[in-house]
Amino acid sequence: MELPGTKGYAEMLDQRIIRYEQLAFREVHSVVLDLIPAVPGHVLEIGAGTGRDAAALADMGHRVTAVEPTDEPRAAAERLHPSPQIDWIDDGLPDLARVVELGAQFDLVMMTAVWMHLDEKERARAMPRIASLIRPQGLLLLLLRHGPLPGDRRMFDVSAEETTGLAMAERLFPIRNIQRESVQEGNRREGITWTSLAFRKVG
Ligand SMILES: C[S@@+](CC[C@H](N)C(=O)[O-])C[C@H]1O[C@@H](n2cnc3c(N)ncnc32)[C@H](O)[C@@H]1O
């Protein structure tokens, strides 16, 4: 599925696989690990890339619906992380039309390094859709990138404040907001930082 935010993700796939897959789920999400449900549930991962996080969540016992609009990383993910616990879907933000068709409600929705690929209009359109897919008391986890914007992909500087405002308008209550430096040395040198945001859906 071609979406404006996917620009650049079909290229240099081998390098992306190495870069994304050498990161550890527990390191990337260290500051929100305690919030991830211990009881197996249904997780929606949006912009799942090469499948690192989907695989880790499946290993924790969750059923994972993994959405990735770019064919190349999605095919690599299915090859790298074959699991009966993961369903791969060619879909994307802001509408998530195929996910909506499933009629499911999710215990956890995750978006890691994805939200900054949407422009302001797309973000405003996407948040209500995402919120509608989370069950009462369910959780939304986002990892937001800050810093110099790359020329080879479509990216925007998105603030935690704007994201929190959009979430709160959809009854997603902020429970964590932690900014820290990148776990990747190259990114640290470039001055890239990340904010982990967590929201709980008020019933
Ligand atoms: C930086 S990668 C992150 C991949 C993965 N979440 C990770 O942490 O390794 C961003 C991903 O978002 C996907 N993406 C871009 N625009 C999107 C959209 N509108 N909806 C869903 N995913 C999108 C890209 O195809 C790409 O795989």
Ligand as a Chemical Component Dictionary entry (heavy atoms), coordinates in Angstrom:
data_LIG
# 
_chem_comp.id                   LIG 
_chem_comp.type                 NON-POLYMER 
_chem_comp.pdbx_formal_charge   0 
_chem_comp.three_letter_code    LIG 
# 
loop_
_chem_comp_atom.comp_id 
_chem_comp_atom.atom_id 
_chem_comp_atom.alt_atom_id 
_chem_comp_atom.type_symbol 
_chem_comp_atom.charge 
_chem_comp_atom.model_Cartn_x 
_chem_comp_atom.model_Cartn_y 
_chem_comp_atom.model_Cartn_z 
_chem_comp_atom.pdbx_ordinal 
LIG C1  C1  C 0  11.381 3.902  11.222 1  
LIG S1  S1  S 1  10.410 2.568  10.614 2  
LIG C2  C2  C 0  10.015 1.765  12.158 3  
LIG C3  C3  C 0  9.710  0.303  11.989 4  
LIG C4  C4  C 0  9.463  -0.450 13.306 5  
LIG N1  N1  N 0  8.334  0.087  14.025 6  
LIG C5  C5  C 0  10.711 -0.435 14.166 7  
LIG O1  O1  O 0  10.715 0.218  15.217 8  
LIG O2  O2  O -1 11.682 -1.084 13.782 9  
LIG C6  C6  C 0  8.864  3.327  10.169 10 
LIG C7  C7  C 0  7.851  2.393  9.541  11 
LIG O3  O3  O 0  6.605  3.091  9.418  12 
LIG C8  C8  C 0  6.008  2.693  8.218  13 
LIG N2  N2  N 0  5.038  3.736  7.825  14 
LIG C9  C9  C 0  5.261  4.876  7.150  15 
LIG N3  N3  N 0  4.111  5.545  6.943  16 
LIG C10 C10 C 0  3.136  4.811  7.534  17 
LIG C11 C11 C 0  1.734  4.964  7.642  18 
LIG N4  N4  N 0  1.094  6.013  7.097  19 
LIG N5  N5  N 0  1.030  4.025  8.313  20 
LIG C12 C12 C 0  1.663  2.964  8.875  21 
LIG N6  N6  N 0  2.996  2.752  8.773  22 
LIG C13 C13 C 0  3.722  3.668  8.111  23 
LIG C14 C14 C 0  7.159  2.533  7.246  24 
LIG O4  O4  O 0  6.796  1.727  6.129  25 
LIG C15 C15 C 0  8.227  1.913  8.143  26 
LIG O5  O5  O 0  8.219  0.513  8.103  27 
# 
loop_
_chem_comp_bond.comp_id 
_chem_comp_bond.atom_id_1 
_chem_comp_bond.atom_id_2 
_chem_comp_bond.value_order 
_chem_comp_bond.pdbx_ordinal 
LIG C1  S1  SING 1  
LIG S1  C2  SING 2  
LIG S1  C6  SING 3  
LIG C2  C3  SING 4  
LIG C3  C4  SING 5  
LIG C4  N1  SING 6  
LIG C4  C5  SING 7  
LIG C5  O1  DOUB 8  
LIG C5  O2  SING 9  
LIG C6  C7  SING 10 
LIG C7  O3  SING 11 
LIG C7  C15 SING 12 
LIG O3  C8  SING 13 
LIG C8  N2  SING 14 
LIG C8  C14 SING 15 
LIG N2  C9  SING 16 
LIG N2  C13 SING 17 
LIG C9  N3  DOUB 18 
LIG N3  C10 SING 19 
LIG C10 C11 SING 20 
LIG C10 C13 DOUB 21 
LIG C11 N4  SING 22 
LIG C11 N5  DOUB 23 
LIG N5  C12 SING 24 
LIG C12 N6  DOUB 25 
LIG N6  C13 SING 26 
LIG C14 O4  SING 27 
LIG C14 C15 SING 28 
LIG C15 O5  SING 29 
# 
